[in-house]
C-alpha cells in the first residue's frame, strides 16, 4: 500500500516538474526573435534553410524580403535587423561606412547569373553585340529592377550600357521595386521580356529563359551575408547555419552557384 502511495506521489510531482523543466530549457528562446533582412532574390533558399534550421532549434525567425538597397536603408534608419543578406557588395559597404555591421562577419554566400526571360507564349531572339538592333525586340516594354536599389537591375543596366542599348530603350523600361517584381510582370505577359537572376527565373512555369547574359558585360554577381552590430548568440547560431555545408545543396537546388567561392 505504501509503495502504491509513493508511486502516485511520484506521478503527481513529475507531472508538475516536467512542464516547468521544459519551460526553463526553452526560456532563452521564448522572448527573442532573430530578424533576417534578405534580398528578394534569396526568398526560396532562405525560407528553406530557415525551415531546416527550425527542425533543430526553437528560435523564432522573422524574415523581411525586399530589394537589397531598400533593406540597407531601413537598417540605416534604425530598423531592427540581426542578419543582412544582400545581392551585391555595394549595400554591405553602405552599412559598413555607417559602422552598423560586424566587418569580420561579411561572407560571400553564393554566386548567381543574369538571364533574359520572356513569357512562355513569346519568342525573343537577342544577340549581345553593339550592332544588334535592340529596338527591334522591344515593341512595347521590358522589365528590370530599379538600378538604384535592386542589384539585378544594376547588373541589367550595366549590360545594356556596355552594349550601347540603355539610352536607346530607356523610355521602354519598367523599373520594379525588386527582382521578384520584374519576374512577375513578365509572368503576367505585361512586357516583351525582362532581365532577372537565373535563380529567380527557375521559380516560374509561366516564363522561359531565352538567353544567358555574358558575365563580362556586368560586375560579378555574388550574394553576401553579414551580422549587424549588437547581434545575439541566437543570431550567430543562425548565421553559422546559413554558412554551413547544410545550406549548400539548398542554394544549389535553387539556382545559386556555391562552388569555387573565394571568400572575403
Secondary structure, DSSP 8 states (H G I E B T S, - for coil): -HHHHHHHHHHHHHHHHHHHHHHHHHHHHHT-EEEEEEEGGGHHHHHHHHHHHHTT---EEEEEEE-HHHHHHHHHTT---SEEEESSHHHHHHHHHTT-B-GGG-EEEEE--EEEEEETT-------STTS-GGGG-SS-EEEE-TTT-HHHHHHHHHHHHTT-HHHHGGGEEEESSHHHHHHHHHTT-SSEEEEEHHHHTT-SSEEEEEE--GGGS---EEEEEEBSS--HHHHHHHHHHHSHHHHHHHHHTT-B-SS----
